[in-house]
Amino acid sequence: MRIRNATAAALGALALVLAVPSSASAATGEFTYQYVDENGDPAVTLLTDPPSGECLTLPEVADEETTPPAHSPRNRTDATAMVFTGADCSGDFFSLRPHTGYGSARLKLRSVVFS
């Protein structure tokens, strides 16, 4: 009798876990970076509440063959931002602290992931 009750409870718990969708994790705050747009003008882009644990290739500078990388990132999120010199979180990387992390115009990036 006890085994049957334990099995029923375990199956019920498993069904509950599978039925409740998991919540997506996101860094709270803003991440900005500068780049040169298609007209050759400086531009700034803002990522608001970016997803955590997901590599984000910056669309404006994704093409390494034709566009210069972005620069001057500012991490005003509550997560650490790891910026990469290549698309798809490849190449050299640098870590930016939560809330106050920033890089100068010398820090080049094409992708970022938030912890």
LINQUI-V531708 format. One record per residue. N is the residue number from 0. RES is the residue in three letters. D_LAST is the distance of its C-alpha to the last C-alpha in Angstrom with 1 decimal. Layout:
n=N res=RES d_last=D_LAST
n=N res=RES d_last=D_LAST
This chain:
n=0 res=MET d_last=46.6
n=1 res=ARG d_last=43.6
n=2 res=ILE d_last=42.0
n=3 res=ARG d_last=42.5
n=4 res=ASN d_last=40.9
n=5 res=ALA d_last=37.9
n=6 res=THR d_last=37.5
n=7 res=ALA d_last=37.8
n=8 res=ALA d_last=35.2
n=9 res=ALA d_last=32.7
n=10 res=LEU d_last=33.4
n=11 res=GLY d_last=33.0
n=12 res=ALA d_last=29.7
n=13 res=LEU d_last=28.5
n=14 res=ALA d_last=29.8
n=15 res=LEU d_last=28.1
n=16 res=VAL d_last=24.6
n=17 res=LEU d_last=25.3
n=18 res=ALA d_last=26.7
n=19 res=VAL d_last=23.9
n=20 res=PRO d_last=21.2
n=21 res=SER d_last=17.6
n=22 res=SER d_last=15.7
n=23 res=ALA d_last=12.9
n=24 res=SER d_last=9.6
n=25 res=ALA d_last=8.9
n=26 res=ALA d_last=7.7
n=27 res=THR d_last=11.2
n=28 res=GLY d_last=13.1
n=29 res=GLU d_last=14.1
n=30 res=PHE d_last=13.2
n=31 res=THR d_last=16.4
n=32 res=TYR d_last=17.9
n=33 res=GLN d_last=21.6
n=34 res=TYR d_last=23.5
n=35 res=VAL d_last=27.2
n=36 res=ASP d_last=28.3
n=37 res=GLU d_last=31.0
n=38 res=ASN d_last=33.7
n=39 res=GLY d_last=32.6
n=40 res=ASP d_last=31.5
n=41 res=PRO d_last=28.4
n=42 res=ALA d_last=26.0
n=43 res=VAL d_last=22.7
n=44 res=THR d_last=20.2
n=45 res=LEU d_last=17.9
n=46 res=LEU d_last=14.9
n=47 res=THR d_last=14.9
n=48 res=ASP d_last=12.3
n=49 res=PRO d_last=10.4
n=50 res=PRO d_last=9.0
n=51 res=SER d_last=5.5
n=52 res=GLY d_last=5.6
n=53 res=GLU d_last=8.7
n=54 res=CYS d_last=10.2
n=55 res=LEU d_last=12.2
n=56 res=THR d_last=15.4
n=57 res=LEU d_last=17.0
n=58 res=PRO d_last=20.3
n=59 res=GLU d_last=22.5
n=60 res=VAL d_last=21.9
n=61 res=ALA d_last=21.2
n=62 res=ASP d_last=24.8
n=63 res=GLU d_last=24.8
n=64 res=GLU d_last=28.6
n=65 res=THR d_last=29.6
n=66 res=THR d_last=27.1
n=67 res=PRO d_last=25.9
n=68 res=PRO d_last=22.2
n=69 res=ALA d_last=20.5
n=70 res=HIS d_last=20.2
n=71 res=SER d_last=19.6
n=72 res=PRO d_last=16.1
n=73 res=ARG d_last=15.4
n=74 res=ASN d_last=12.0
n=75 res=ARG d_last=13.3
n=76 res=THR d_last=10.3
n=77 res=ASP d_last=9.2
n=78 res=ALA d_last=5.6
n=79 res=THR d_last=5.4
n=80 res=ALA d_last=6.6
n=81 res=MET d_last=7.9
n=82 res=VAL d_last=11.3
n=83 res=PHE d_last=13.8
n=84 res=THR d_last=17.6
n=85 res=GLY d_last=18.3
n=86 res=ALA d_last=17.7
n=87 res=ASP d_last=15.7
n=88 res=CYS d_last=13.2
n=89 res=SER d_last=16.2
n=90 res=GLY d_last=18.1
n=91 res=ASP d_last=17.2
n=92 res=PHE d_last=13.9
n=93 res=PHE d_last=13.1
n=94 res=SER d_last=10.3
n=95 res=LEU d_last=10.6
n=96 res=ARG d_last=10.4
n=97 res=PRO d_last=9.7
n=98 res=HIS d_last=13.0
n=99 res=THR d_last=15.1
n=100 res=GLY d_last=13.6
n=101 res=TYR d_last=15.9
n=102 res=GLY d_last=17.7
n=103 res=SER d_last=21.4
n=104 res=ALA d_last=23.3
n=105 res=ARG d_last=23.2
n=106 res=LEU d_last=19.5
n=107 res=LYS d_last=19.7
n=108 res=LEU d_last=17.0
n=109 res=ARG d_last=17.2
n=110 res=SER d_last=13.7
n=111 res=VAL d_last=10.1
n=112 res=VAL d_last=6.7
n=113 res=PHE d_last=3.8
n=114 res=SER d_last=0.0
